Amino acid sequence: MRHTLFEPVLVGSRKLSHRIVMAPLTRMRSTVGDLPNDLMVEYYTQRASEGGLIIAESATVSLRGRAYLGAPGIYNNQQASAWRKITAAVHAKGGKIFLQIWHGGRQSHPDNEPNHDLCIAPSAIAGEGAAHTISGWKPVEMPRALERHEIPAIIEEFRIGSLHALEAGFDGVELHSANGYLLDEFLQDGSNRRTDEYGGPIENRARLLLEVTRAAASVWGFDRVGVRISPSTKFGGIFDSDPAATFGYIAKELDKLDLAYLHIIEPRVSGDAAVEDQGPATAAANLRPLFKGIIIAAGGFSPKSAEEIIAAGNADLVAFGRSFIANPDLPERIRAGLPFNVHDRATFYGGDARGYIDYPFHNVGTRKTA
């Protein structure tokens, strides 16, 4: 059966009235203490829609692994209370909202770590790129390898973060196992050279993600847990010697768990750089035979290509990032065939209300359209 963007769909136990998802977007507007604030309440309220799904920006589950100072947290009660204003606002508009939770791993920086400690990773292999610290952007540094006895504490941090997300009123959580952060670092053999039961063959490298997934499900149930992966990204210097085998195994194992969804980033996206419909969308198509549940595809989609991937059956929903940044009423614009506001990349990461909550809705005029 061929589906379209504006047909209803069940994501776990949650019914959505359309298939346009707001992707998790790091915007770095939180305040001291990694606290969500009133600016963020307005941002998410603007982008909520009746029967639509928002995946809120990555919230760290730990004081460790904060790759971007200014990103929010979900590791204490105060943060959960602050997030509750956002979930209440989204629900008041008839929307659903999951929270993406993460640990930055080697993409953090000692300046962001308690006691200026080295950041942690599966192996002592440096990533690439920069972390955002109190002193601004700094190149990432060599991490230290996690000791075997420390791994249960990481899993527990994800469980506690999941519990705080439940207390905050979210509809579910998404585990960020993409883009070269900690869970992805364990998956891929370019960053994981361990010789214990968390390294070596893919069955071992996948162990942490699967254990974290079960920990989150112990709070939520599997039908309210999603997982995000990026089979082709090179962000942060991440790579794998056989990504087809690695991510094929992951898809098959996750398929056994009856998750809410699998969120797949297409190969035309590298980090935050993407061109709409530039190159084929192949990742979801490759994994569809192995994962029979709900698939969300992300990565440079236009309304036309979003319709196409859903009609082909390779995805059930499509997540939009930059388009949602610039167009708070994106589903309505797509439904009506209206032009889009143009995003301002200079305001993506950190700052104030500019480029954050000042993009106009179509019915009050537009700042600039393409």
C-alpha positions in Angstrom: 0.0 0.0 0.0 1.3 3.4 -1.0 1.2 6.0 1.8 1.6 9.8 1.7 2.9 12.5 4.0 -0.6 13.4 5.2 -1.9 9.9 6.1 -2.1 8.9 9.8 0.4 6.5 11.2 1.1 4.7 14.5 4.5 5.3 16.1 4.5 2.8 18.9 1.3 3.5 20.8 1.1 7.1 19.6 -1.2 8.0 16.7 0.1 10.8 14.4 -2.1 12.6 11.8 0.8 13.3 9.4 4.3 12.0 8.7 6.4 15.1 8.9 8.7 14.9 11.8 10.8 17.7 13.4 14.3 16.3 13.6 16.4 16.6 16.8 18.4 19.9 16.3 21.1 21.1 18.6 20.6 24.8 19.0 22.5 25.5 22.2 20.1 28.0 23.8 19.9 26.4 27.3 21.1 28.3 30.3 23.6 27.6 33.1 23.1 24.1 34.5 22.1 22.7 31.1 18.6 24.0 31.8 15.8 24.4 29.2 14.4 27.9 29.3 11.5 30.1 28.2 13.1 30.8 24.9 13.1 27.1 24.2 9.5 26.8 25.3 8.5 29.4 22.6 10.7 27.6 20.0 9.0 24.3 20.4 5.5 25.7 20.9 5.9 27.5 17.5 6.8 24.2 15.8 4.2 21.9 17.4 1.3 20.8 15.2 -1.9 18.8 15.8 -0.9 15.1 15.5 2.7 15.9 14.6 5.9 14.5 16.1 8.8 16.5 17.4 12.0 14.8 18.4 13.5 17.3 20.8 17.2 18.2 20.6 19.8 15.9 22.2 19.8 16.2 26.0 22.8 14.8 27.8 22.4 12.1 30.3 25.5 13.0 32.2 27.8 15.8 33.4 30.4 13.9 31.3 30.3 13.9 27.6 28.8 17.4 27.1 30.1 18.0 23.6 28.4 21.4 23.2 28.0 23.7 26.2 24.6 25.3 25.8 22.9 22.0 24.9 20.3 21.0 27.5 20.5 18.1 30.0 18.2 15.5 31.4 20.4 14.1 34.2 18.6 15.8 37.2 15.2 16.7 38.6 15.6 20.4 37.9 16.2 19.8 34.2 13.2 17.5 34.1 11.0 20.2 35.7 12.2 22.8 33.1 11.5 20.4 30.2 8.0 19.9 31.6 7.0 23.4 30.4 8.0 22.4 26.8 6.2 19.1 26.8 3.0 20.7 28.2 3.1 23.4 25.5 3.5 20.8 22.7 0.7 18.7 24.1 -1.5 21.7 24.4 -1.3 22.1 20.6 -2.1 18.4 20.0 1.5 17.4 19.2 3.7 14.5 20.4 7.3 14.9 21.5 10.1 12.5 22.1 13.4 13.5 23.7 16.7 12.5 22.1 19.2 11.5 24.8 22.9 11.1 24.3 26.5 11.0 25.6 29.1 12.9 23.5 31.9 10.5 24.2 35.2 11.6 22.6 33.5 14.6 20.9 33.5 16.3 24.3 36.4 18.3 25.7 38.2 18.4 29.1 36.9 21.9 29.6 33.3 20.5 29.8 34.2 17.5 32.0 34.0 17.4 35.8 37.5 18.2 37.3 38.8 18.8 33.8 39.0 15.1 33.2 39.8 13.5 29.9 36.7 12.7 27.9 35.8 9.0 27.5 35.5 6.7 24.5 35.6 3.0 23.8 39.3 3.3 22.9 42.0 6.0 23.1 41.5 7.2 19.6 40.9 10.9 19.0 37.9 12.2 17.0 37.8 15.2 14.8 36.2 18.6 14.9 35.5 20.9 17.8 33.6 20.9 21.1 31.8 24.0 22.4 33.2 25.0 25.8 33.0 27.9 28.2 35.9 29.4 26.3 34.3 28.9 22.9 35.0 26.3 20.3 38.0 24.1 20.9 39.4 21.1 18.9 38.6 17.8 20.5 41.4 16.0 22.4 42.6 12.5 22.9 40.1 10.6 25.0 40.8 7.8 27.5 39.4 4.3 27.0 36.5 3.4 29.3 37.5 0.7 31.8 35.3 -2.4 31.7 34.0 -1.7 35.2 32.8 1.8 34.2 30.4 0.6 31.5 27.5 -0.3 33.8 27.5 3.3 35.1 27.1 4.6 31.5 24.1 2.3 31.0 22.6 3.5 34.3 23.0 7.1 33.2 20.9 6.4 30.1 18.3 4.7 32.3 18.2 7.6 34.8 18.0 10.0 31.8 15.0 8.0 30.5 13.3 8.2 33.9 13.8 12.0 34.0 12.4 12.2 30.5 9.3 10.3 31.6 8.9 12.6 34.6 9.2 15.6 32.2 6.2 14.5 30.3 7.7 13.3 27.0 6.0 10.7 24.9 9.1 8.6 24.5 12.9 8.8 24.1 15.2 8.5 21.1 18.7 7.0 21.8 21.3 9.0 19.8 23.6 6.3 18.3 24.7 8.4 15.4 27.1 11.1 14.2 30.2 9.8 16.0 29.0 10.2 19.6 29.5 7.6 22.4 27.1 4.9 21.3 28.1 5.2 17.7 31.8 5.1 18.7 31.2 1.7 20.3 29.4 0.4 17.1 32.1 1.3 14.6 35.5 -0.4 14.4 37.3 2.8 13.4 36.7 4.1 16.9 36.4 0.8 18.9 39.5 -1.3 19.2 38.6 -3.0 22.5 39.5 -6.6 23.1 36.8 -7.3 25.8 33.2 -8.2 25.3 32.4 -4.7 24.1 34.9 -4.8 21.2 36.0 -6.9 18.2 33.1 -8.6 16.3 30.0 -6.6 15.7 28.1 -8.7 18.2 30.3 -7.2 20.8 30.5 -3.7 19.5 26.7 -3.6 19.4 26.4 -4.8 23.0 26.4 -1.3 24.6 23.6 0.1 22.3 21.4 -3.0 22.9 22.0 -2.8 26.6 21.2 0.9 26.7 18.1 0.2 24.6 16.9 -2.3 27.1 17.6 0.0 30.0 15.5 2.8 28.4 12.8 0.3 27.7 12.8 -0.7 31.4 11.4 2.8 32.0 9.3 3.3 28.9 8.5 -0.1 27.3 10.1 -0.8 23.9 7.2 0.8 22.0 8.2 4.3 23.3 11.9 4.0 22.5 13.5 5.0 19.2 17.1 4.7 18.0 18.9 7.0 15.6 21.8 5.7 13.4 23.9 7.2 10.7 25.3 4.3 8.6 27.4 6.5 6.3 28.4 9.6 8.3 32.1 10.5 8.7 31.3 13.3 11.2 33.9 13.4 14.0 36.2 11.1 12.1 33.9 8.1 12.6 34.1 5.2 10.2 33.7 1.4 9.9 35.5 -1.2 7.8 32.2 -2.8 6.8 29.3 -0.5 7.4 26.8 -2.7 5.5 27.5 -5.6 7.8 27.6 -3.5 11.0 24.4 -1.6 10.4 22.7 -4.6 8.9 23.3 -6.5 12.1 22.1 -3.5 14.2 18.9 -3.3 12.1 18.1 -7.0 12.6 18.8 -6.9 16.3 16.7 -3.8 16.9 13.9 -5.3 14.7 13.5 -8.0 17.4 12.7 -5.5 20.1 9.5 -3.9 18.6 10.8 -0.4 19.0 8.8 2.8 18.4 11.0 3.4 15.4 14.4 3.3 13.8 15.6 6.8 12.7 18.1 6.6 9.8 20.3 9.4 8.5 20.9 9.3 4.8 24.4 9.3 3.3 24.1 12.7 1.7 24.3 14.3 5.1 27.7 14.7 6.8 27.5 16.5 10.1 25.4 19.6 9.6 26.1 20.0 5.9 23.5 18.9 3.4 22.0 20.0 0.1 18.4 19.2 -0.5 17.9 16.1 -2.6 21.6 16.0 -3.4 22.5 12.4 -4.1 20.3 9.3 -3.5 18.5 8.3 -0.3 19.8 4.8 0.0 20.3 4.0 3.7 16.7 3.5 4.6 16.1 1.4 1.4 19.1 -0.8 2.3 17.9 -1.4 5.8 14.2 -1.8 5.1 14.4 -5.5 4.4 16.0 -6.0 7.8 13.9 -3.7 9.9 10.1 -4.3 9.5 9.0 -1.6 12.0 8.5 2.1 11.7 11.4 3.9 9.9 12.0 7.6 10.0 14.3 8.8 7.3 16.3 12.0 7.6 18.7 14.0 5.5 18.2 16.8 3.0 14.6 15.8 2.0 12.3 18.1 0.0 8.5 17.6 0.2 8.7 15.8 -3.2 11.5 13.3 -2.2 9.8 12.8 1.2 6.6 11.7 -0.6 8.6 9.5 -2.8 10.4 7.6 -0.1 7.2 7.0 1.8 5.3 6.0 -1.3 8.1 3.5 -2.1 7.7 2.0 1.4 11.3 2.6 2.4 10.3 4.9 5.2 7.1 5.6 7.1 8.0 9.2 8.2 10.5 11.8 7.2 12.4 14.1 9.5 13.1 17.7 8.5 15.8 19.8 10.1 16.9 23.0 8.5 13.4 23.4 7.0 11.8 23.2 10.4 14.3 25.7 11.8 13.2 28.4 9.3 9.6 27.4 9.0 7.7 26.9 12.3 4.6 26.0 10.3 6.4 23.5 8.0 3.6 20.9 7.8 1.1 23.5 6.8 3.4 25.0 4.2 4.0 21.5 2.7 0.3 20.7 2.7 -0.6 24.0 0.9 2.5 24.0 -1.4 3.7 27.3 0.0 7.2 28.7 -0.3 9.7 28.3 2.5 11.6 30.8 4.6 15.3 30.6 4.0 17.4 29.5 7.0 20.2 31.6 8.5 23.0 29.1 9.2 25.0 31.7 11.2 22.3 31.5 14.0 22.0 27.7 14.2 24.3 27.1 17.2 23.9 29.4 20.2 22.8 33.0 20.5 19.5 34.6 21.3 16.1 34.9 19.8 17.4 35.8 16.4 17.3 33.0 14.0 15.5 31.0 16.6 12.0 32.2 17.3 11.7 35.1 14.8 11.0 33.1 11.6 7.6 34.2 10.5 4.5 32.0 9.8 3.2 32.1 6.3 0.0 33.9 7.3 1.8 36.9 8.7 4.2 37.4 5.8 7.7 36.1 5.2 11.1 37.5 5.9 12.6 35.9 2.7 11.4 33.0 0.6 12.9 30.7 -1.9 
